[in-house]
Amino acid sequence: MEALNKEVLKTLDLWLSDNKKCWLATVVKTWGSSPRPEGSLFACTSEKETVGSLSGGCVEEDLIEKLIERSIASKGPDFHRYGETLEEAEKFNLPCGGSLDIVIEPLENSKTELIEINQILDRLNKRSWVTRHVELKRGRRTINHSEIPQTLRWDEESMTMEHTIGPMNQLFIIGAGAVSVYVAEIAKMLDYGVILCDPREDVLNSLKIEGVLKVCEMPDDAIEKYVKDEACAVVALTHDPRIDDMGLIEAFNTPAFYIGAMGSERTSTKRRDRLIELGVAQESIERLHAPIGISISSKTPAEIAVSVMAEITYERGLSAKKSAPPDATKIAAYS
């Protein structure tokens, strides 16, 4: 979702720069089986251009018509609920029992709005978190820097929203090989930014894969450069300890939410022994997932990739629960 939300903001920046009439919609609450999670963004123009998603159904089409007809969000930020009745849920192709609340903000092509969007994108590019505070009754927006991810807050009584947007999850892959290709492809589908690192230039260049940053460096140097926060995962997939081990040692110095290495039980035991001999603390070694992945009797590169990304997805969920505080804290506001 992080990657899609960033794409929405980047597209809004282009639309506003072209002086187009735009609206930004945010999913603030869901009931039942809703197809898009809270915090999902959708934007459109008066010319019916769209980016992002609210439901994957008919909600977007209906919302655009209402906006163009000025039946909602005509004078400022507005709130609208879809799927309040069974008939409406069926009309908009929402799952059984599902409904969603959205906040809609008209963007009037002002210099202030362009500055706000650019400030958010700048923070995201620096892998920082940003909280948007929107007061619908007053038509007021503020932007605050946040040190950690926050859960979206929506207060229907006061009609206020606090939405924290953060950097996309990042997967750092050590080693270019068949498994690496499948892992990277699945990770991209899960909205990860993927970095593929291998010091062997010929091996790295032999892999034909789009949308991945290829880095021809020793993995420890590259990890120090690219793995900066808790939204990162590191996987070692070469089977070559001369490449994998140094990368893993550096990965232990990062706050990455997941560190894993491919290999059998025997290989993994030898790896742990080597790392201890190299001076790695037991506490760090306990962070290592090895053998890597969830046990699904995987044999082929594609099956191994499914296993690896399933485990990373599970650990990402655990990490998000641990890092999300019960109360959002505003930090140094800027405008």
Order of alpha helices (4+ residues) and beta strands (2+ residues): alpha-beta-beta-beta-alpha-beta-alpha-beta-alpha-beta-beta-beta-beta-beta-alpha-beta-alpha-beta-alpha-beta-alpha-beta-alpha-alpha-beta-alpha-beta
